[in-house]
Amino acid sequence: MPRGTPYPPELREQAVRMVAEIGEAGAVRRVAEKLGVSPDAVRYWIKNAPAELGGKSGLTSEQLGELKALRKENAELRRANEILKAASAYFARELDRPRTR
């Protein structure tokens, strides 16, 4: 494949499964040779693959999805909290200001 061309997801999944099935020293190199890809690419795919495919991330696809959703919700809550802090500071200044009749 030309440089910079992404490998298809099916090839990545197949490589991760094959290494997990072999499960012995040198498996990454042998699988990479068999599939015609770089051993470093296969190591990267294993590192980032979900646990149910034999990856090292330790999380299943479901858990990864939940984690992504929770991180997004956390970011939204942080933004809302910053807005509320700014609003309370604004109104506190308004209340502290002396009133004129």
C-alpha positions as CSV (number, residue, x, y, z in Angstrom):
1,M,0.0,0.0,0.0
2,P,1.2,3.5,-0.7
3,R,2.5,5.5,2.2
4,G,-0.2,7.4,4.1
5,T,-3.0,5.1,2.9
6,P,-4.9,3.9,5.9
7,Y,-5.3,0.2,6.2
8,P,-8.9,-1.1,6.2
9,P,-10.4,-1.8,9.6
10,E,-11.0,-5.4,8.7
11,L,-7.3,-5.9,8.2
12,R,-6.5,-4.3,11.5
13,E,-9.1,-6.4,13.4
14,Q,-7.7,-9.6,11.7
15,A,-4.2,-8.7,12.7
16,V,-5.1,-8.1,16.3
17,R,-7.1,-11.4,16.4
18,M,-4.3,-13.4,14.8
19,V,-1.7,-12.1,17.3
20,A,-4.1,-12.9,20.2
21,E,-4.7,-16.4,18.9
22,I,-1.0,-17.1,18.5
23,G,-0.2,-15.6,21.9
24,E,3.6,-16.3,21.9
25,A,6.8,-14.4,21.4
26,G,7.3,-13.2,17.8
27,A,3.6,-13.3,17.0
28,V,3.5,-9.7,16.0
29,R,6.4,-10.0,13.5
30,R,5.0,-13.2,12.0
31,V,1.5,-11.7,11.6
32,A,2.9,-8.5,10.1
33,E,5.0,-10.5,7.6
34,K,2.0,-12.7,6.7
35,L,-0.3,-9.6,6.1
36,G,2.4,-7.5,4.5
37,V,2.3,-4.7,7.0
38,S,4.8,-3.1,9.4
39,P,5.3,-4.8,12.8
40,D,5.1,-1.3,14.3
41,A,1.6,-0.9,12.8
42,V,0.5,-4.2,14.2
43,R,1.8,-3.2,17.7
44,Y,-0.1,0.1,17.4
45,W,-3.3,-1.6,16.4
46,I,-3.0,-4.1,19.3
47,K,-2.3,-1.3,21.8
48,N,-5.5,0.6,20.7
49,A,-7.8,-2.3,20.0
50,P,-10.7,-3.0,22.3
51,A,-10.3,-5.9,24.8
52,E,-12.8,-8.2,23.1
53,L,-10.6,-8.3,20.0
54,G,-7.5,-9.2,22.0
55,G,-6.2,-5.6,22.4
56,K,-4.3,-4.2,25.3
57,S,-6.6,-1.3,26.1
58,G,-8.4,-3.4,28.7
59,L,-11.8,-1.9,27.7
60,T,-14.5,-3.4,25.6
61,S,-16.1,-1.4,22.7
62,E,-19.2,-0.8,25.0
63,Q,-17.0,0.6,27.7
64,L,-15.0,2.7,25.3
65,G,-18.3,4.2,24.0
66,E,-19.6,4.8,27.5
67,L,-16.2,6.5,28.4
68,K,-16.5,8.7,25.4
69,A,-20.0,9.8,26.3
70,L,-19.1,10.4,29.9
71,R,-16.1,12.6,28.8
72,K,-18.3,14.6,26.5
73,E,-20.9,15.1,29.3
74,N,-18.1,16.0,31.7
75,A,-16.9,18.7,29.3
76,E,-20.4,20.1,28.9
77,L,-20.8,20.2,32.7
78,R,-17.5,22.0,33.1
79,R,-18.6,24.6,30.5
80,A,-21.9,25.1,32.3
81,N,-20.2,25.4,35.6
82,E,-17.9,28.2,34.2
83,I,-20.9,30.1,32.9
84,L,-22.6,29.8,36.3
85,K,-19.5,31.0,38.1
86,A,-19.2,34.0,35.8
87,A,-22.9,34.8,36.2
88,S,-22.8,34.6,40.0
89,A,-19.7,36.9,40.1
90,Y,-21.5,39.4,37.9
91,F,-24.6,39.4,40.1
92,A,-22.5,39.6,43.3
93,R,-20.9,42.7,41.9
94,E,-24.3,44.2,41.1
95,L,-25.5,43.5,44.7
96,D,-22.4,45.0,46.2
97,R,-22.6,48.3,44.2
98,P,-24.1,51.2,46.2
99,R,-27.5,52.2,45.0
100,T,-28.5,55.8,44.2
101,R,-32.0,57.1,44.4
